[in-house]
Amino acid sequence: MWVPGTRHELVTLDEIKLSDIQAMRLILRGHSVVDWHKLHLHSLDDVKRFLHVNCFDPSDEKDVQRLRHLLRTSADYLEKTFNYHFPEELRNPVSITDLFLIASSSSEFQNLACVILKVMHIVNHIEARQLRYRLPVSEDFLYREAEDAVNRTVAELIAAGAPITTYKSSRKSRDSLITKLLAKKNTQASQVFDRLRFRIVTRTALDIIPVLVYLKDHLLPYNYVVPGESRNEILDFQDVIEAIPGLRQYANQLQFDFQLEEAADDEAWNRFSAADFRMINFIVDMPLRVDSLLKNASDSELEDLGYFVFVLVEFQIFDEQTDRNNQAGDASHAKYKERQKWEVIRRLVYGGEGTA
């Protein structure tokens, strides 16, 4: 898919920018942009790229008006609830892209621009969720659309020369969903994030970096990575920065110090995985345009909620060596499923708190 402002060739490690590093680190750590203090979109192309993966086209007046609606709603909320006061250049910027550039700048209004964008991020997500619940569309249709979008992008990624040795998409079957919910302490289906899963294996661990950059440029909005659901046991971020000379210059410009790097949170750790199992895993709420469905909808108020909905997708990424190690012994998928099934039997037969 050709997108204005997007890099369509696979970036080399020497071409990685600060905005790439910040986005990649958020994906790998499973944190939220609401905790960021500054954006890193320093050119119009950077802004266009960011908006396109969030399903907005800044050259389309309809999309611009949608963004201005989110801006007005967010500014009104902040003024009413927290007594904020915004200058005209933030409340009504000449170009909507200016807001993102100010939030990335050294302007006196940089912090205020970030505050507005954070609320816009939340309002956008809330309204898209409302649209999903009110729009007469099947879950299967949305999964097919999401799967097609990912398959197209990964095909383009491979055609661009990405060192991907294995790619597979899958949906969790009904039986697998039942087993997972019986094994989980939280037995609500809404908490199952991996109904639609994509698995990528690269040649080496460092090859994962340009793959992640391509995905966040073309498909996945890093700002909608689900916080607390990422695992990264393959790439040590500090080692990556120090190993690549071109990246060292950005070390003191990161959102958070290296000292805050940590292993995966207990909540993100699957207790049925073996201790020596290694992976990169993250969940993204991926937006899908549904303009064509809105044209045929009987509810005239739906368009006030925008024209895209979110679908949760899971990505698992490995390098070849890690993948081979994972297939051996206690870390194998067969052993994983066996431990999960034994926990289901234990809960069904005996109940109570187990030790698994």
Phi, psi and omega per residue, in radians:
M1 nan 2.119 -3.119
W2 -1.494 2.112 -3.105
V3 -2.118 2.209 3.112
P4 -1.006 2.410 3.099
G5 1.444 0.073 -3.077
T6 -1.875 2.446 3.054
R7 -1.350 2.122 -3.047
H8 -1.808 -0.006 2.992
E9 -1.823 2.665 3.122
L10 -1.153 2.220 -3.121
V11 -1.303 2.586 3.010
T12 -1.553 2.909 -3.136
L13 -1.090 -0.535 3.127
D14 -1.234 -0.311 -3.095
E15 -1.692 -0.009 -3.131
I16 -1.105 2.340 -3.134
K17 -1.880 2.964 -3.141
L18 -1.036 -0.703 3.133
S19 -1.086 -0.604 3.086
D20 -1.143 -0.775 -3.110
I21 -1.110 -0.791 -3.126
Q22 -1.070 -0.778 -3.127
A23 -1.147 -0.767 -3.120
M24 -1.116 -0.693 -3.134
R25 -1.160 -0.678 3.099
L26 -1.103 -0.750 3.133
I27 -1.063 -0.821 -3.063
L28 -1.247 -0.500 -3.103
R29 -1.652 -0.304 3.140
G30 1.203 0.744 3.115
H31 -1.807 -3.083 -3.041
S32 -2.067 2.490 3.077
V33 -1.171 -0.296 3.100
V34 -1.098 -0.402 3.119
D35 -1.577 -0.043 3.109
W36 -1.296 2.645 3.081
H37 -1.881 -0.099 -3.123
K38 -2.810 2.493 2.987
L39 -1.481 2.888 3.120
H40 -2.330 0.974 3.105
L41 -2.002 1.632 -2.912
H42 -1.738 0.100 3.078
S43 -2.493 2.847 3.105
L44 -1.074 -0.635 3.096
D45 -1.093 -0.689 3.093
D46 -1.042 -0.770 -3.120
V47 -1.156 -0.782 3.136
K48 -1.036 -0.746 -3.133
R49 -1.078 -0.798 -3.138
F50 -1.091 -0.772 -3.112
L51 -1.182 -0.660 -3.104
H52 -1.129 -0.710 3.127
V53 -1.267 -0.267 3.029
N54 -1.644 0.249 3.055
C55 1.250 0.470 3.045
F56 -2.068 2.393 3.048
D57 -1.934 1.877 -3.081
P58 -1.165 -0.122 3.064
S59 -1.652 -0.092 3.140
D60 -1.730 2.101 -3.062
E61 -1.069 -0.592 3.110
K62 -1.081 -0.750 3.134
D63 -1.210 -0.652 3.107
V64 -1.084 -0.750 3.127
Q65 -1.140 -0.605 3.072
R66 -1.114 -0.753 3.106
L67 -1.130 -0.664 3.120
R68 -1.196 -0.581 3.033
H69 -1.072 -0.806 3.122
L70 -1.092 -0.658 3.114
L71 -1.121 -0.844 -3.134
R72 -1.090 -0.775 -3.130
T73 -1.063 -0.734 -3.105
S74 -1.223 -0.755 3.123
A75 -1.118 -0.732 3.107
D76 -1.057 -0.766 3.131
Y77 -1.051 -0.823 -3.097
L78 -1.152 -0.660 3.126
E79 -1.215 -0.711 -3.106
K80 -1.291 -0.714 -3.006
T81 -1.544 -0.634 -3.036
F82 -2.150 0.133 3.081
N83 1.059 0.593 3.031
Y84 -1.250 2.708 3.030
H85 -2.317 2.203 -3.047
F86 -1.998 2.403 3.065
P87 -1.204 2.798 -3.086
E88 -1.047 -0.591 -3.095
E89 -1.196 -0.290 3.026
L90 -1.683 -0.689 -3.129
R91 -1.230 -0.582 -3.096
N92 -2.504 1.189 -3.101
P93 -1.141 2.624 3.133
V94 -0.995 -0.800 3.035
S95 -2.155 2.428 -3.111
I96 -1.091 -0.465 3.122
T97 -1.194 -0.370 3.129
D98 -1.051 -0.605 -3.105
L99 -1.041 -0.717 -3.129
F100 -1.247 -0.642 3.115
L101 -1.201 -0.675 3.091
I102 -1.120 -0.717 3.133
A103 -1.142 -0.271 -3.138
S104 -1.831 0.029 -2.988
S105 -1.783 -2.989 3.027
S106 -1.817 0.314 -3.121
S107 -1.078 2.702 3.074
E108 -1.118 -0.320 -3.131
F109 -1.764 0.177 -3.076
Q110 -0.999 -0.829 -3.102
N111 -1.141 -0.703 3.116
L112 -1.110 -0.681 3.112
A113 -1.104 -0.695 3.099
C114 -1.118 -0.723 3.135
V115 -1.033 -0.819 3.134
I116 -1.089 -0.783 -3.097
L117 -1.110 -0.616 3.106
K118 -1.105 -0.736 3.131
V119 -1.231 -0.673 3.063
M120 -1.001 -0.716 3.116
H121 -1.005 -0.767 -3.114
I122 -1.281 -0.784 -3.138
V123 -1.060 -0.739 3.124
N124 -1.027 -0.768 -3.116
H125 -1.171 -0.731 3.141
I126 -1.085 -0.818 -3.090
E127 -1.202 -0.623 3.085
A128 -1.158 -0.621 3.077
R129 -1.160 -0.723 3.098
Q130 -1.077 -0.710 3.113
L131 -1.092 -0.735 -3.139
R132 -1.044 -0.723 -3.105
Y133 -1.244 -0.485 -3.075
R134 -1.694 -0.269 -3.096
L135 -1.440 2.243 3.138
P136 -1.337 1.458 -3.131
V137 -2.499 2.492 -3.089
S138 -1.409 2.661 3.061
E139 -1.091 -0.646 -3.139
D140 -1.080 -0.714 3.117
F141 -1.063 -0.793 -3.117
L142 -1.157 -0.675 3.097
Y143 -1.102 -0.703 3.111
R144 -1.103 -0.747 3.130
E145 -1.094 -0.763 3.132
A146 -1.133 -0.745 -3.134
E147 -1.109 -0.741 3.110
D148 -1.086 -0.723 -3.128
A149 -1.111 -0.760 3.133
V150 -1.192 -0.753 3.141
N151 -1.046 -0.725 3.120
R152 -1.104 -0.771 -3.088
T153 -1.176 -0.727 3.126
V154 -1.168 -0.626 3.071
A155 -1.085 -0.728 3.092
E156 -1.148 -0.648 3.126
L157 -1.110 -0.776 3.117
I158 -1.160 -0.715 3.116
A159 -1.106 -0.491 3.125
A160 -1.373 -0.038 3.068
G161 1.776 0.270 -3.137
A162 -1.114 2.371 -3.129
P163 -1.373 1.062 3.115
I164 -1.711 2.164 -3.123
T165 -1.715 -0.433 -3.141
T166 -2.500 2.388 3.025
Y167 -2.472 2.354 3.131
K168 -2.615 2.385 3.007
S169 -1.937 2.592 -3.130
S170 -2.703 2.696 3.028
R171 -2.024 2.491 3.122
K172 -1.231 2.232 -3.137
S173 -1.265 2.900 3.117
R174 -1.035 -0.776 -3.138
D175 -1.103 -0.721 3.135
S176 -1.141 -0.642 3.121
L177 -1.137 -0.755 3.118
I178 -1.078 -0.799 -3.141
T179 -1.060 -0.758 -3.112
K180 -1.119 -0.750 -3.119
L181 -1.190 -0.600 3.081
L182 -1.202 -0.503 -3.113
A183 -1.484 -0.449 -3.084
K184 -1.394 2.519 3.039
K185 -1.173 -0.621 3.056
N186 -1.619 1.902 -3.006
T187 -1.740 0.490 3.067
Q188 -1.628 2.289 -3.091
A189 -1.096 -0.457 -3.124
S190 -1.143 -0.307 -3.125
Q191 -1.622 0.095 3.073
V192 -1.579 1.949 -3.020
F193 -1.664 -0.197 -2.976
D194 -1.882 0.595 3.091
R195 -1.143 -0.538 3.085
L196 -2.146 2.005 -2.974
R197 -2.200 2.501 3.095
F198 -2.232 2.286 -3.050
R199 -2.069 2.199 -3.116
I200 -2.209 2.336 3.047
V201 -2.117 2.216 3.116
T202 -1.856 2.923 -3.107
R203 -1.138 -0.859 -3.113
T204 -2.244 2.941 3.141
A205 -1.133 -0.715 -3.138
L206 -1.155 -0.432 3.099
D207 -1.132 -0.328 3.128
I208 -1.126 -0.554 -3.043
I209 -1.087 -0.980 3.114
P210 -1.107 -0.487 3.076
V211 -1.141 -0.789 3.096
L212 -1.087 -0.718 3.134
V213 -1.094 -0.752 3.138
Y214 -1.106 -0.757 -3.129
L215 -1.109 -0.718 -3.118
K216 -1.314 -0.383 3.077
D217 -1.396 -0.501 -2.967
H218 -2.005 -0.319 -2.943
L219 -2.480 -0.863 -2.907
L220 -1.879 2.034 3.071
P221 -1.282 1.935 -3.092
Y222 -1.077 -0.387 3.121
N223 -1.233 -0.225 3.091
Y224 -1.954 0.421 2.917
V225 -1.155 2.350 -3.093
V226 -1.285 2.034 -3.102
P227 -1.073 2.490 3.077
G228 1.384 0.067 -3.085
E229 -2.042 0.248 3.140
S230 -1.721 2.552 2.999
R231 -2.235 2.394 3.075
N232 -2.490 1.747 3.095
E233 -2.030 0.294 -3.105
I234 -1.983 -0.856 -3.071
L235 -1.760 2.037 2.973
D236 -1.466 1.984 -2.971
F237 -1.114 -0.703 -3.138
Q238 -1.145 -0.705 3.098
D239 -1.101 -0.672 3.127
V240 -1.084 -0.825 3.139
I241 -1.053 -0.787 -3.064
E242 -1.294 -0.434 -3.101
A243 -1.414 -0.348 -3.084
I244 -1.979 1.867 -3.043
P245 -0.903 -0.670 -3.093
G246 -1.173 -0.318 -3.113
L247 -1.608 -0.315 -3.043
R248 -1.056 -0.567 -3.089
Q249 -1.099 -0.327 -3.086
Y250 -1.653 -0.086 -2.986
A251 -1.006 -0.649 -3.098
N252 -1.554 0.109 3.134
Q253 -1.930 0.142 -3.106
L254 -1.280 2.733 -3.126
Q255 -1.077 -0.639 -3.087
F256 -2.325 2.622 -3.140
D257 -1.136 2.744 3.082
F258 -1.064 -0.486 -3.107
Q259 -1.074 -0.309 -3.124
L260 -1.524 -0.047 3.083
E261 -1.091 2.404 -3.089
E262 -2.558 2.876 3.048
A263 -1.248 3.004 -3.122
A264 -1.033 2.471 3.084
D265 -1.099 2.646 3.109
D266 -1.005 -0.602 -3.112
E267 -1.147 -0.538 -3.110
A268 -1.511 -0.250 -3.087
W269 -1.420 2.227 3.083
N270 -1.436 2.037 -3.014
R271 -1.216 -0.146 3.089
F272 -1.623 -0.112 3.087
S273 -1.313 2.574 3.091
A274 -1.231 2.741 -3.099
A275 -1.099 -0.490 -3.099
D276 -1.737 0.194 3.079
F277 -1.337 2.325 -3.082
R278 -2.225 2.418 3.131
M279 -2.849 2.892 2.822
I280 -1.928 2.232 -3.067
N281 -2.480 2.331 3.063
F282 -2.662 2.735 -3.133
I283 -2.016 2.340 3.109
V284 -2.178 2.364 2.954
D285 -1.492 1.743 -3.005
M286 -1.586 2.219 3.134
P287 -1.380 2.480 3.083
L288 -2.230 2.261 3.080
R289 -1.234 2.396 3.141
V290 -2.261 0.568 -3.113
D291 -0.932 -0.767 -3.075
S292 -1.119 -0.598 3.122
L293 -1.244 -0.601 -3.135
L294 -1.155 -0.550 -3.138
K295 -1.104 -0.522 -3.092
N296 -1.757 0.016 -3.112
A297 -1.365 2.522 -3.110
S298 -1.461 -0.313 -3.117
D299 -1.502 1.864 -3.058
S300 -1.229 -0.279 -3.103
E301 -1.501 -0.128 -3.077
L302 -1.083 -0.644 -3.062
E303 -1.161 -0.336 3.058
D304 -1.154 -0.279 -3.128
L305 -1.690 0.171 -3.129
G306 1.687 -2.823 -3.075
Y307 -2.560 0.528 2.932
F308 -2.524 2.734 3.122
V309 -2.185 2.920 -3.116
F310 -1.867 2.505 3.052
V311 -2.278 2.214 3.131
L312 -1.307 2.249 3.093
V313 -2.292 2.534 3.122
E314 -1.928 2.415 3.037
F315 -2.056 2.300 2.991
Q316 -2.043 2.220 -3.091
I317 -2.246 2.350 3.135
F318 -2.375 2.797 2.839
D319 -1.710 2.874 -3.012
E320 -1.028 -0.755 -3.091
Q321 -1.134 -0.780 3.113
T322 -1.086 -0.711 -3.141
D323 -1.098 -0.722 3.104
R324 -1.102 -0.753 3.141
N325 -1.097 -0.630 -3.116
N326 -1.203 -0.410 -3.094
Q327 -1.462 -0.080 -3.062
A328 -1.783 2.511 2.968
G329 1.011 -2.378 -2.997
D330 -1.192 -0.359 -3.103
A331 -1.462 -0.082 -3.060
S332 -1.158 2.761 -3.134
H333 -1.147 -0.617 3.135
A334 -1.088 -0.736 3.116
K335 -1.169 -0.662 3.095
Y336 -1.029 -0.862 -3.121
K337 -1.116 -0.616 3.130
E338 -1.123 -0.781 3.124
R339 -1.116 -0.685 3.138
Q340 -1.127 -0.764 -3.116
K341 -1.163 -0.652 3.106
W342 -1.123 -0.618 3.105
E343 -1.179 -0.662 3.091
V344 -1.082 -0.823 3.115
I345 -1.031 -0.768 -3.128
R346 -1.040 -0.784 -3.103
R347 -1.206 -0.696 -3.120
L348 -1.188 -0.677 -3.040
V349 -1.522 -0.797 -3.000
Y350 -1.866 -0.476 -3.092
G351 1.132 -2.885 3.118
G352 1.288 -3.141 -3.131
E353 -1.456 2.190 3.114
G354 -1.671 3.123 3.118
T355 -1.836 -0.042 -3.084
A356 -1.223 nan nan
